[in-house]
């Protein structure tokens, strides 16, 4: 949790603002996950701070939130292309990189 908060602060993920009158802020909650190695031993404990998006009022600011995710068919097509062309393929994890990245 400390690592998550430190990273969020370092990336200037949020800024404190005055809440407008008659408006309600969307809360957040911690989500925990235990990552295991192939042999079943614990690899790491992960904690993520997530917004309670389900608390939004229908129709208000619904179009302002977007999380780009690749479809599985797209990933499979890329893997097929890599194999067919004899290219090398690498995987990486970018922690919190999406929060303020330019698309």
N, CA, C and O atoms as a DFTB+ gen file, in Angstrom:
412 C
 N C O
     1  1       0.824      -1.185       0.000
     2  2       0.000       0.000       0.000
     3  2       0.873       1.256       0.000
     4  3       0.573       2.238      -0.678
     5  1       1.965       1.202       0.777
     6  2       2.874       2.358       0.812
     7  2       3.471       2.619      -0.567
     8  3       3.572       3.768      -0.997
     9  1       3.870       1.544      -1.264
    10  2       4.442       1.699      -2.607
    11  2       3.422       2.300      -3.569
    12  3       3.766       3.155      -4.385
    13  1       2.173       1.860      -3.477
    14  2       1.122       2.376      -4.352
    15  2       0.884       3.865      -4.097
    16  3       0.813       4.648      -5.044
    17  1       0.762       4.255      -2.848
    18  2       0.537       5.662      -2.505
    19  2       1.730       6.514      -2.921
    20  3       1.553       7.612      -3.449
    21  1       2.940       6.019      -2.689
    22  2       4.147       6.757      -3.080
    23  2       4.183       6.990      -4.581
    24  3       4.499       8.089      -5.036
    25  1       3.855       5.946      -5.357
    26  2       3.852       6.064      -6.812
    27  2       2.771       7.031      -7.278
    28  3       3.017       7.855      -8.159
    29  1       1.587       6.941      -6.702
    30  2       0.501       7.848      -7.077
    31  2       0.870       9.301      -6.774
    32  3       0.600      10.194      -7.578
    33  1       1.485       9.533      -5.621
    34  2       1.926      10.890      -5.271
    35  2       3.030      11.372      -6.206
    36  3       3.003      12.515      -6.662
    37  1       4.000      10.507      -6.493
    38  2       5.127      10.890      -7.356
    39  2       4.662      11.236      -8.771
    40  3       5.262      12.084      -9.432
    41  1       3.593      10.582      -9.238
    42  2       3.060      10.833     -10.581
    43  2       2.041      11.964     -10.604
    44  3       1.450      12.244     -11.647
    45  1       1.831      12.615      -9.466
    46  2       0.834      13.697      -9.361
    47  2      -0.499      13.246      -9.947
    48  3      -1.091      13.917     -10.793
    49  1      -0.952      12.086      -9.470
    50  2      -2.170      11.470      -9.991
    51  2      -3.414      12.298      -9.686
    52  3      -4.364      12.302     -10.469
    53  1      -3.416      12.975      -8.590
    54  2      -4.590      13.757      -8.231
    55  2      -4.180      15.097      -7.640
    56  3      -3.026      15.316      -7.273
    57  1      -5.150      15.973      -7.562
    58  2      -4.944      17.246      -6.884
    59  2      -6.189      17.522      -6.052
    60  3      -7.305      17.213      -6.471
    61  1      -5.997      18.096      -4.891
    62  2      -7.119      18.419      -4.021
    63  2      -7.824      19.663      -4.554
    64  3      -7.183      20.671      -4.850
    65  1      -9.134      19.584      -4.671
    66  2      -9.934      20.707      -5.131
    67  2     -11.139      20.856      -4.214
    68  3     -11.493      19.939      -3.473
    69  1     -11.747      22.004      -4.276
    70  2     -12.962      22.247      -3.494
    71  2     -14.128      21.593      -4.234
    72  3     -14.330      21.837      -5.423
    73  1     -14.878      20.777      -3.540
    74  2     -16.027      20.106      -4.137
    75  2     -17.164      21.098      -4.322
    76  3     -17.530      21.821      -3.396
    77  1     -17.712      21.123      -5.514
    78  2     -18.809      22.045      -5.806
    79  2     -20.019      21.737      -4.934
    80  3     -20.248      20.589      -4.553
    81  1     -20.778      22.760      -4.626
    82  2     -21.968      22.603      -3.795
    83  2     -22.947      21.661      -4.480
    84  3     -23.096      21.708      -5.701
    85  1     -23.601      20.825      -3.730
    86  2     -24.586      19.851      -4.206
    87  2     -23.968      18.754      -5.071
    88  3     -24.693      18.074      -5.798
    89  1     -22.638      18.562      -5.013
    90  2     -21.979      17.480      -5.736
    91  2     -21.415      16.490      -4.740
    92  3     -21.056      16.851      -3.619
    93  1     -21.341      15.254      -5.154
    94  2     -20.840      14.194      -4.284
    95  2     -19.603      13.568      -4.935
    96  3     -19.629      13.208      -6.112
    97  1     -18.531      13.442      -4.167
    98  2     -17.294      12.857      -4.683
    99  2     -17.455      11.337      -4.795
   100  3     -18.166      10.718      -4.003
   101  1     -16.780      10.747      -5.796
   102  2     -16.747       9.290      -5.926
   103  2     -15.644       8.786      -5.017
   104  3     -14.520       9.286      -5.060
   105  1     -15.956       7.818      -4.213
   106  2     -14.987       7.284      -3.259
   107  2     -13.993       6.335      -3.917
   108  3     -14.006       6.129      -5.130
   109  1     -13.145       5.773      -3.092
   110  2     -12.180       4.794      -3.580
   111  2     -12.068       3.672      -2.558
   112  3     -12.546       3.791      -1.430
   113  1     -11.430       2.584      -2.968
   114  2     -11.218       1.465      -2.055
   115  2      -9.942       0.737      -2.448
   116  3      -9.458       0.876      -3.571
   117  1      -9.405      -0.033      -1.523
   118  2      -8.210      -0.834      -1.774
   119  2      -8.610      -2.204      -2.294
   120  3      -9.549      -2.824      -1.795
   121  1      -7.881      -2.669      -3.310
   122  2      -8.066      -4.020      -3.842
   123  2      -6.749      -4.754      -3.639
   124  3      -5.690      -4.269      -4.037
   125  1      -6.821      -5.924      -3.017
   126  2      -5.617      -6.692      -2.694
   127  2      -5.551      -7.968      -3.525
   128  3      -6.577      -8.569      -3.845
   129  1      -4.333      -8.372      -3.868
   130  2      -4.132      -9.596      -4.626
   131  2      -2.804     -10.217      -4.216
   132  3      -1.816      -9.513      -4.010
   133  1      -2.789     -11.539      -4.101
   134  2      -1.563     -12.268      -3.810
   135  2      -1.121     -12.939      -5.109
   136  3      -1.872     -13.722      -5.690
   137  1       0.093     -12.633      -5.566
   138  2       0.646     -13.237      -6.776
   139  2       1.493     -14.439      -6.363
   140  3       2.296     -14.357      -5.433
   141  1       1.300     -15.560      -7.071
   142  2       2.020     -16.788      -6.750
   143  2       2.986     -17.178      -7.869
   144  3       2.761     -16.854      -9.035
   145  1       4.050     -17.869      -7.508
   146  2       4.963     -18.461      -8.468
   147  2       4.345     -19.749      -9.001
   148  3       3.313     -20.200      -8.506
   149  1       4.979     -20.335     -10.008
   150  2       4.480     -21.576     -10.609
   151  2       4.391     -22.691      -9.572
   152  3       3.482     -23.519      -9.628
   153  1       5.335     -22.716      -8.621
   154  2       5.345     -23.776      -7.609
   155  2       4.352     -23.531      -6.473
   156  3       4.263     -24.338      -5.548
   157  1       3.613     -22.436      -6.533
   158  2       2.597     -22.139      -5.529
   159  2       3.075     -21.232      -4.407
   160  3       2.262     -20.778      -3.601
   161  1       4.372     -20.955      -4.333
   162  2       4.876     -20.065      -3.297
   163  2       4.472     -18.615      -3.613
   164  3       4.216     -18.268      -4.766
   165  1       4.421     -17.793      -2.583
   166  2       4.009     -16.400      -2.742
   167  2       5.118     -15.601      -3.411
   168  3       6.257     -15.593      -2.942
   169  1       4.784     -14.935      -4.502
   170  2       5.736     -14.100      -5.224
   171  2       5.692     -12.668      -4.695
   172  3       6.733     -12.078      -4.406
   173  1       4.478     -12.106      -4.566
   174  2       4.333     -10.742      -4.062
   175  2       2.893     -10.489      -3.634
   176  3       1.960     -11.184      -4.036
   177  1       2.756      -9.477      -2.813
   178  2       1.447      -8.995      -2.409
   179  2       1.226      -7.670      -3.126
   180  3       2.083      -6.789      -3.079
   181  1       0.079      -7.524      -3.790
   182  2      -0.201      -6.295      -4.529
   183  2      -1.390      -5.580      -3.903
   184  3      -2.323      -6.212      -3.409
   185  1      -1.339      -4.269      -3.931
   186  2      -2.447      -3.447      -3.452
   187  2      -2.667      -2.333      -4.459
   188  3      -1.714      -1.676      -4.877
   189  1      -3.904      -2.119      -4.849
   190  2      -4.243      -1.059      -5.790
   191  2      -5.362      -0.209      -5.194
   192  3      -6.304      -0.726      -4.594
   193  1      -5.240       1.090      -5.370
   194  2      -6.288       2.018      -4.952
   195  2      -7.143       2.300      -6.177
   196  3      -6.651       2.841      -7.168
   197  1      -8.416       1.939      -6.117
   198  2      -9.297       2.080      -7.278
   199  2     -10.501       2.960      -6.931
   200  3     -10.961       2.994      -5.790
   201  1     -10.995       3.665      -7.945
   202  2     -12.190       4.505      -7.774
   203  2     -13.433       3.631      -7.815
   204  3     -13.475       2.633      -8.535
   205  1     -14.428       4.001      -7.052
   206  2     -15.708       3.291      -7.053
   207  2     -16.575       3.847      -8.179
   208  3     -17.539       4.576      -7.944
   209  1     -16.209       3.486      -9.407
   210  2     -16.916       3.993     -10.577
   211  2     -18.382       3.623     -10.610
   212  3     -19.187       4.316     -11.234
   213  1     -18.737       2.536      -9.942
   214  2     -20.133       2.111      -9.905
   215  2     -21.015       3.090      -9.129
   216  3     -22.241       2.985      -9.172
   217  1     -20.408       4.031      -8.430
   218  2     -21.175       5.005      -7.645
   219  2     -21.588       6.222      -8.468
   220  3     -22.242       7.127      -7.950
   221  1     -21.208       6.252      -9.754
   222  2     -21.581       7.385     -10.598
   223  2     -23.084       7.394     -10.848
   224  3     -23.743       6.354     -10.810
   225  1     -23.605       8.575     -11.100
   226  2     -25.001       8.718     -11.475
   227  2     -25.107       8.521     -12.981
   228  3     -24.362       9.143     -13.738
   229  1     -26.009       7.679     -13.418
   230  2     -26.131       7.354     -14.837
   231  2     -26.325       8.616     -15.673
   232  3     -27.169       9.457     -15.365
   233  1     -25.528       8.731     -16.736
   234  2     -25.667       9.832     -17.670
   235  2     -24.850      11.076     -17.348
   236  3     -24.781      11.992     -18.167
   237  1     -24.229      11.128     -16.170
   238  2     -23.440      12.302     -15.794
   239  2     -21.962      11.928     -15.840
   240  3     -21.509      11.069     -15.083
   241  1     -21.223      12.568     -16.718
   242  2     -19.783      12.364     -16.874
   243  2     -19.422      10.930     -17.237
   244  3     -18.311      10.490     -16.945
   245  1     -20.319      10.202     -17.856
   246  2     -20.029       8.818     -18.243
   247  2     -19.038       8.748     -19.388
   248  3     -18.266       7.792     -19.469
   249  1     -19.037       9.704     -20.251
   250  2     -18.191       9.667     -21.429
   251  2     -16.789      10.211     -21.155
   252  3     -15.952      10.195     -22.057
   253  1     -16.506      10.691     -19.944
   254  2     -15.216      11.296     -19.640
   255  2     -14.200      10.300     -19.083
   256  3     -13.059      10.678     -18.817
   257  1     -14.583       9.052     -18.903
   258  2     -13.694       8.042     -18.352
   259  2     -13.454       6.968     -19.391
   260  3     -14.398       6.452     -19.990
   261  1     -12.181       6.629     -19.608
   262  2     -11.864       5.626     -20.617
   263  2     -10.626       4.856     -20.197
   264  3      -9.631       5.447     -19.778
   265  1     -10.687       3.555     -20.309
   266  2      -9.547       2.702     -19.991
   267  2      -9.246       1.832     -21.203
   268  3      -9.949       0.850     -21.437
   269  1      -8.213       2.169     -21.983
   270  2      -7.925       1.394     -23.186
   271  2      -7.401      -0.006     -22.852
   272  3      -6.420      -0.159     -22.125
   273  1      -8.064      -1.004     -23.387
   274  2      -7.687      -2.399     -23.150
   275  2      -7.693      -3.122     -24.486
   276  3      -8.627      -2.974     -25.275
   277  1      -6.657      -3.902     -24.740
   278  2      -6.579      -4.666     -25.986
   279  2      -7.503      -5.880     -25.904
   280  3      -7.563      -6.556     -24.877
   281  1      -8.213      -6.146     -26.983
   282  2      -9.064      -7.333     -27.041
   283  2      -8.188      -8.558     -27.272
   284  3      -7.128      -8.459     -27.890
   285  1      -8.626      -9.701     -26.781
   286  2      -7.846     -10.928     -26.914
   287  2      -7.598     -11.290     -28.378
   288  3      -6.527     -11.801     -28.706
   289  1      -8.556     -11.038     -29.256
   290  2      -8.379     -11.340     -30.676
   291  2      -7.240     -10.509     -31.271
   292  3      -6.518     -10.984     -32.147
   293  1      -7.078      -9.270     -30.799
   294  2      -5.991      -8.416     -31.267
   295  2      -4.639      -8.963     -30.804
   296  3      -3.681      -8.995     -31.575
   297  1      -4.570      -9.386     -29.560
   298  2      -3.332      -9.958     -29.028
   299  2      -2.961     -11.227     -29.795
   300  3      -1.796     -11.428     -30.139
   301  1      -3.944     -12.079     -30.063
   302  2      -3.690     -13.304     -30.823
   303  2      -3.204     -12.993     -32.236
   304  3      -2.306     -13.663     -32.745
   305  1      -3.788     -11.991     -32.864
   306  2      -3.379     -11.612     -34.216
   307  2      -1.936     -11.123     -34.228
   308  3      -1.184     -11.428     -35.155
   309  1      -1.551     -10.379     -33.220
   310  2      -0.169      -9.894     -33.130
   311  2       0.788     -11.067     -32.932
   312  3       1.848     -11.113     -33.556
   313  1       0.426     -12.009     -32.074
   314  2       1.282     -13.183     -31.849
   315  2       1.444     -13.984     -33.134
   316  3       2.547     -14.436     -33.443
   317  1       0.362     -14.167     -33.889
   318  2       0.433     -14.888     -35.168
   319  2       1.373     -14.163     -36.133
   320  3       2.181     -14.802     -36.807
   321  1       1.272     -12.839     -36.204
   322  2       2.115     -12.055     -37.089
   323  2       3.592     -12.167     -36.683
   324  3       4.468     -12.286     -37.540
   325  1       3.862     -12.128     -35.376
   326  2       5.231     -12.247     -34.864
   327  2       5.828     -13.587     -35.264
   328  3       6.970     -13.652     -35.720
   329  1       5.045     -14.671     -35.092
   330  2       5.532     -16.011     -35.442
   331  2       5.757     -16.121     -36.944
   332  3       6.776     -16.652     -37.385
   333  1       4.804     -15.619     -37.731
   334  2       4.900     -15.723     -39.190
   335  2       6.104     -14.948     -39.744
   336  3       6.723     -15.381     -40.715
   337  1       6.432     -13.815     -39.135
   338  2       7.529     -12.974     -39.619
   339  2       8.871     -13.334     -38.975
   340  3       9.914     -12.830     -39.391
   341  1       8.846     -14.206     -37.962
   342  2      10.074     -14.582     -37.270
   343  2      10.623     -13.492     -36.368
   344  3      11.819     -13.469     -36.078
   345  1       9.763     -12.592     -35.923
   346  2      10.175     -11.506     -35.046
   347  2      10.318     -12.007     -33.611
   348  3       9.854     -13.098     -33.280
   349  1      10.960     -11.206     -32.763
   350  2      10.997     -11.540     -31.330
   351  2       9.900     -10.740     -30.630
   352  3       9.514      -9.663     -31.083
   353  1       9.417     -11.276     -29.541
   354  2       8.315     -10.658     -28.801
   355  2       8.724     -10.516     -27.344
   356  3       9.279     -11.447     -26.761
   357  1       8.457      -9.366     -26.754
   358  2       8.801      -9.115     -25.361
   359  2       7.565      -8.633     -24.614
   360  3       6.681      -8.001     -25.192
   361  1       7.517      -8.938     -23.330
   362  2       6.411      -8.506     -22.479
   363  2       6.982      -7.629     -21.376
   364  3       8.094      -7.863     -20.902
   365  1       6.224      -6.621     -20.968
   366  2       6.665      -5.761     -19.876
   367  2       5.477      -5.282     -19.066
   368  3       4.335      -5.341     -19.522
   369  1       5.748      -4.819     -17.885
   370  2       4.726      -4.282     -17.006
   371  2       5.101      -2.845     -16.677
   372  3       6.176      -2.594     -16.131
   373  1       4.237      -1.913     -16.999
   374  2       4.487      -0.503     -16.709
   375  2       3.574      -0.086     -15.575
   376  3       2.382       0.139     -15.783
   377  1       4.119       0.017     -14.390
   378  2       3.317       0.363     -13.215
   379  2       2.861       1.815     -13.289
   380  3       3.672       2.726     -13.455
   381  1       1.590       2.013     -13.167
   382  2       0.968       3.341     -13.093
   383  2       1.317       4.236     -14.266
   384  3       1.103       5.446     -14.188
   385  1       1.840       3.692     -15.338
   386  2       2.265       4.489     -16.471
   387  2       1.089       5.106     -17.224
   388  3       1.214       6.180     -17.814
   389  1      -0.045       4.426     -17.198
   390  2      -1.211       4.875     -17.948
   391  2      -1.875       6.102     -17.343
   392  3      -2.668       6.762     -18.014
   393  1      -1.575       6.416     -16.113
   394  2      -2.336       7.441     -15.405
   395  2      -2.212       8.822     -16.035
   396  3      -3.190       9.568     -16.089
   397  1      -1.032       9.164     -16.506
   398  2      -0.852      10.482     -17.098
   399  2      -0.127      10.412     -18.429
   400  3       0.459      11.403     -18.867
   401  1      -0.157       9.267     -19.074
   402  2       0.524       9.112     -20.346
   403  2      -0.242       9.759     -21.468
   404  3      -1.473       9.783     -21.458
   405  1       0.486      10.290     -22.446
   406  2      -0.147      10.860     -23.632
   407  2      -0.418       9.726     -24.618
   408  3       0.471       8.923     -24.902
   409  1      -1.630       9.659     -25.135
   410  2      -1.977       8.639     -26.116
   411  2      -1.774       9.190     -27.514
   412  3      -2.012       8.486     -28.495
